[in-house]
C-alpha cells in the first residue's frame, strides 16, 4: 500500500482547486526538489515523491482532460530532470521557473 504524502488533497480537496492552484502546488514541490537536489539527497527524494503524487492527482482530475498531454509532458520532463537524463535537456531549475509562473498568477488573484 502506498503511503500518501498529501492526504487531505487526495481525499477530495484537490478537486476543489483550480488548474492554476494545482500547478502552483506542484511547483512548490518542484522548487523544493531543485533546492535540495545537490544539498540533501533524502530531502530531494522526499520532495520528488511529493511532486509525483501531485502530478498523479492532476493527471487523474477529469477537468483537465484537454490539457493532459501538456501535464504528462511536464511530469516526464520533471522525472528526466531529476534523474539527469540528457534526452530532455531540461533542468529542475528550468522547471522551477516554469511552475513559478503559476504561483505568481495564484498570488496575483488574492
PASEGU-806301 format. One record per residue (C-alpha): x, y negated, z; residue number from 1; residue in three letters. Coordinates in nm, 3 decimals, always signed. Each point is the difference from the previous one (the first is absolute). Example, Ala and Ser with C-alpha at 12.3 -4.5 7.8 and 13.67 -1.06 7.14 Angstrom:
! residues 2
<node><u>+1.230</u><v>+0.450</v><w>+0.780</w><pos>1</pos><code>ALA</code></node>
<node><u>+0.137</u><v>-0.344</v><w>-0.066</w><pos>2</pos><code>SER</code></node>
! end
This chain:
! residues 110
<node><u>+0.000</u><v>+0.000</v><w>+0.000</w><pos>1</pos><code>UNK</code></node>
<node><u>+0.125</u><v>-0.346</v><w>-0.092</w><pos>2</pos><code>UNK</code></node>
<node><u>+0.032</u><v>-0.250</v><w>+0.281</w><pos>3</pos><code>UNK</code></node>
<node><u>-0.144</u><v>-0.332</v><w>-0.117</w><pos>4</pos><code>UNK</code></node>
<node><u>+0.188</u><v>-0.319</v><w>+0.078</w><pos>5</pos><code>UNK</code></node>
<node><u>-0.290</u><v>-0.236</v><w>-0.083</w><pos>6</pos><code>UNK</code></node>
<node><u>-0.284</u><v>+0.181</v><w>+0.174</w><pos>7</pos><code>UNK</code></node>
<node><u>-0.239</u><v>-0.296</v><w>+0.013</w><pos>8</pos><code>UNK</code></node>
<node><u>+0.049</u><v>-0.076</v><w>-0.368</w><pos>9</pos><code>UNK</code></node>
<node><u>-0.039</u><v>+0.363</v><w>-0.103</w><pos>10</pos><code>UNK</code></node>
<node><u>-0.314</u><v>+0.029</v><w>+0.214</w><pos>11</pos><code>UNK</code></node>
<node><u>-0.184</u><v>-0.247</v><w>-0.222</w><pos>12</pos><code>UNK</code></node>
<node><u>+0.131</u><v>-0.348</v><w>+0.068</w><pos>13</pos><code>UNK</code></node>
<node><u>+0.206</u><v>+0.021</v><w>-0.320</w><pos>14</pos><code>UNK</code></node>
<node><u>-0.320</u><v>-0.008</v><w>-0.208</w><pos>15</pos><code>UNK</code></node>
<node><u>-0.099</u><v>-0.329</v><w>+0.166</w><pos>16</pos><code>UNK</code></node>
<node><u>+0.312</u><v>-0.172</v><w>-0.134</w><pos>17</pos><code>UNK</code></node>
<node><u>+0.024</u><v>-0.158</v><w>-0.343</w><pos>18</pos><code>UNK</code></node>
<node><u>+0.268</u><v>+0.081</v><w>-0.254</w><pos>19</pos><code>UNK</code></node>
<node><u>+0.225</u><v>-0.290</v><w>+0.096</w><pos>20</pos><code>UNK</code></node>
<node><u>-0.015</u><v>+0.095</v><w>+0.368</w><pos>21</pos><code>UNK</code></node>
<node><u>+0.074</u><v>+0.364</v><w>-0.076</w><pos>22</pos><code>UNK</code></node>
<node><u>+0.298</u><v>-0.092</v><w>-0.218</w><pos>23</pos><code>UNK</code></node>
<node><u>+0.124</u><v>-0.242</v><w>+0.266</w><pos>24</pos><code>UNK</code></node>
<node><u>-0.008</u><v>+0.284</v><w>+0.256</w><pos>25</pos><code>UNK</code></node>
<node><u>+0.198</u><v>+0.220</v><w>-0.237</w><pos>26</pos><code>UNK</code></node>
<node><u>+0.240</u><v>-0.288</v><w>-0.055</w><pos>27</pos><code>UNK</code></node>
<node><u>+0.064</u><v>-0.029</v><w>+0.374</w><pos>28</pos><code>UNK</code></node>
<node><u>+0.120</u><v>+0.360</v><w>+0.010</w><pos>29</pos><code>UNK</code></node>
<node><u>+0.200</u><v>-0.042</v><w>-0.322</w><pos>30</pos><code>UNK</code></node>
<node><u>+0.171</u><v>-0.300</v><w>+0.159</w><pos>31</pos><code>UNK</code></node>
<node><u>+0.077</u><v>+0.196</v><w>+0.315</w><pos>32</pos><code>UNK</code></node>
<node><u>+0.140</u><v>+0.284</v><w>-0.210</w><pos>33</pos><code>UNK</code></node>
<node><u>+0.225</u><v>-0.244</v><w>-0.186</w><pos>34</pos><code>UNK</code></node>
<node><u>+0.108</u><v>-0.166</v><w>+0.325</w><pos>35</pos><code>UNK</code></node>
<node><u>+0.108</u><v>+0.324</v><w>+0.165</w><pos>36</pos><code>UNK</code></node>
<node><u>+0.123</u><v>+0.203</v><w>-0.298</w><pos>37</pos><code>UNK</code></node>
<node><u>+0.373</u><v>-0.056</v><w>+0.054</w><pos>38</pos><code>UNK</code></node>
<node><u>-0.021</u><v>-0.091</v><w>+0.368</w><pos>39</pos><code>UNK</code></node>
<node><u>-0.200</u><v>+0.267</v><w>+0.182</w><pos>40</pos><code>UNK</code></node>
<node><u>-0.095</u><v>+0.302</v><w>-0.209</w><pos>41</pos><code>UNK</code></node>
<node><u>-0.253</u><v>+0.133</v><w>+0.251</w><pos>42</pos><code>UNK</code></node>
<node><u>-0.192</u><v>-0.328</v><w>+0.000</w><pos>43</pos><code>UNK</code></node>
<node><u>+0.024</u><v>-0.017</v><w>-0.380</w><pos>44</pos><code>UNK</code></node>
<node><u>-0.139</u><v>+0.355</v><w>-0.027</w><pos>45</pos><code>UNK</code></node>
<node><u>-0.288</u><v>-0.086</v><w>+0.233</w><pos>46</pos><code>UNK</code></node>
<node><u>-0.088</u><v>-0.315</v><w>-0.197</w><pos>47</pos><code>UNK</code></node>
<node><u>+0.023</u><v>+0.199</v><w>-0.324</w><pos>48</pos><code>UNK</code></node>
<node><u>-0.246</u><v>+0.258</v><w>+0.137</w><pos>49</pos><code>UNK</code></node>
<node><u>-0.240</u><v>-0.271</v><w>+0.114</w><pos>50</pos><code>UNK</code></node>
<node><u>+0.016</u><v>-0.168</v><w>-0.341</w><pos>51</pos><code>UNK</code></node>
<node><u>-0.070</u><v>+0.331</v><w>-0.174</w><pos>52</pos><code>UNK</code></node>
<node><u>-0.299</u><v>+0.056</v><w>+0.226</w><pos>53</pos><code>UNK</code></node>
<node><u>-0.140</u><v>-0.338</v><w>-0.102</w><pos>54</pos><code>UNK</code></node>
<node><u>+0.069</u><v>+0.072</v><w>-0.366</w><pos>55</pos><code>UNK</code></node>
<node><u>-0.201</u><v>+0.321</v><w>+0.033</w><pos>56</pos><code>UNK</code></node>
<node><u>-0.285</u><v>-0.190</v><w>+0.165</w><pos>57</pos><code>UNK</code></node>
<node><u>-0.013</u><v>-0.261</v><w>-0.277</w><pos>58</pos><code>UNK</code></node>
<node><u>+0.023</u><v>+0.266</v><w>-0.270</w><pos>59</pos><code>UNK</code></node>
<node><u>-0.296</u><v>+0.181</v><w>+0.158</w><pos>60</pos><code>UNK</code></node>
<node><u>-0.208</u><v>-0.319</v><w>+0.015</w><pos>61</pos><code>UNK</code></node>
<node><u>-0.255</u><v>+0.030</v><w>-0.284</w><pos>62</pos><code>UNK</code></node>
<node><u>-0.038</u><v>-0.379</v><w>-0.029</w><pos>63</pos><code>UNK</code></node>
<node><u>+0.339</u><v>-0.027</v><w>-0.171</w><pos>64</pos><code>UNK</code></node>
<node><u>-0.052</u><v>+0.267</v><w>-0.265</w><pos>65</pos><code>UNK</code></node>
<node><u>+0.069</u><v>-0.250</v><w>-0.279</w><pos>66</pos><code>UNK</code></node>
<node><u>+0.327</u><v>-0.101</v><w>+0.168</w><pos>67</pos><code>UNK</code></node>
<node><u>+0.112</u><v>+0.352</v><w>+0.083</w><pos>68</pos><code>UNK</code></node>
<node><u>+0.273</u><v>+0.013</v><w>-0.265</w><pos>69</pos><code>UNK</code></node>
<node><u>+0.172</u><v>-0.311</v><w>+0.139</w><pos>70</pos><code>UNK</code></node>
<node><u>-0.034</u><v>+0.118</v><w>+0.360</w><pos>71</pos><code>UNK</code></node>
<node><u>+0.140</u><v>+0.346</v><w>-0.076</w><pos>72</pos><code>UNK</code></node>
<node><u>+0.284</u><v>-0.159</v><w>-0.195</w><pos>73</pos><code>UNK</code></node>
<node><u>+0.084</u><v>-0.225</v><w>+0.297</w><pos>74</pos><code>UNK</code></node>
<node><u>+0.010</u><v>+0.310</v><w>+0.223</w><pos>75</pos><code>UNK</code></node>
<node><u>+0.226</u><v>+0.174</v><w>-0.250</w><pos>76</pos><code>UNK</code></node>
<node><u>+0.235</u><v>-0.300</v><w>-0.011</w><pos>77</pos><code>UNK</code></node>
<node><u>+0.001</u><v>-0.018</v><w>+0.380</w><pos>78</pos><code>UNK</code></node>
<node><u>+0.096</u><v>+0.367</v><w>+0.032</w><pos>79</pos><code>UNK</code></node>
<node><u>+0.264</u><v>-0.036</v><w>-0.271</w><pos>80</pos><code>UNK</code></node>
<node><u>+0.148</u><v>-0.307</v><w>+0.167</w><pos>81</pos><code>UNK</code></node>
<node><u>+0.007</u><v>+0.167</v><w>+0.340</w><pos>82</pos><code>UNK</code></node>
<node><u>+0.175</u><v>+0.303</v><w>-0.144</w><pos>83</pos><code>UNK</code></node>
<node><u>+0.237</u><v>-0.221</v><w>-0.205</w><pos>84</pos><code>UNK</code></node>
<node><u>-0.117</u><v>+0.162</v><w>-0.322</w><pos>85</pos><code>UNK</code></node>
<node><u>+0.175</u><v>-0.180</v><w>-0.288</w><pos>86</pos><code>UNK</code></node>
<node><u>-0.278</u><v>+0.072</v><w>-0.252</w><pos>87</pos><code>UNK</code></node>
<node><u>-0.221</u><v>-0.281</v><w>+0.128</w><pos>88</pos><code>UNK</code></node>
<node><u>+0.260</u><v>-0.275</v><w>+0.042</w><pos>89</pos><code>UNK</code></node>
<node><u>-0.205</u><v>-0.141</v><w>+0.289</w><pos>90</pos><code>UNK</code></node>
<node><u>+0.110</u><v>-0.072</v><w>+0.356</w><pos>91</pos><code>UNK</code></node>
<node><u>-0.195</u><v>-0.021</v><w>+0.321</w><pos>92</pos><code>UNK</code></node>
<node><u>+0.081</u><v>-0.371</v><w>+0.003</w><pos>93</pos><code>UNK</code></node>
<node><u>-0.166</u><v>-0.035</v><w>-0.344</w><pos>94</pos><code>UNK</code></node>
<node><u>-0.310</u><v>+0.171</v><w>+0.132</w><pos>95</pos><code>UNK</code></node>
<node><u>+0.004</u><v>-0.205</v><w>+0.319</w><pos>96</pos><code>UNK</code></node>
<node><u>-0.012</u><v>-0.317</v><w>-0.213</w><pos>97</pos><code>UNK</code></node>
<node><u>-0.286</u><v>+0.147</v><w>-0.208</w><pos>98</pos><code>UNK</code></node>
<node><u>-0.209</u><v>+0.091</v><w>+0.303</w><pos>99</pos><code>UNK</code></node>
<node><u>+0.082</u><v>-0.326</v><w>+0.180</w><pos>100</pos><code>UNK</code></node>
<node><u>-0.225</u><v>-0.175</v><w>-0.252</w><pos>101</pos><code>UNK</code></node>
<node><u>-0.300</u><v>+0.187</v><w>+0.140</w><pos>102</pos><code>UNK</code></node>
<node><u>+0.088</u><v>-0.102</v><w>+0.356</w><pos>103</pos><code>UNK</code></node>
<node><u>+0.026</u><v>-0.362</v><w>-0.114</w><pos>104</pos><code>UNK</code></node>
<node><u>-0.338</u><v>+0.023</v><w>-0.177</w><pos>105</pos><code>UNK</code></node>
<node><u>-0.157</u><v>+0.155</v><w>+0.309</w><pos>106</pos><code>UNK</code></node>
<node><u>+0.143</u><v>-0.268</v><w>+0.227</w><pos>107</pos><code>UNK</code></node>
<node><u>-0.107</u><v>-0.283</v><w>-0.230</w><pos>108</pos><code>UNK</code></node>
<node><u>-0.364</u><v>+0.111</v><w>+0.033</w><pos>109</pos><code>UNK</code></node>
<node><u>+0.002</u><v>-0.038</v><w>+0.379</w><pos>110</pos><code>UNK</code></node>
! end
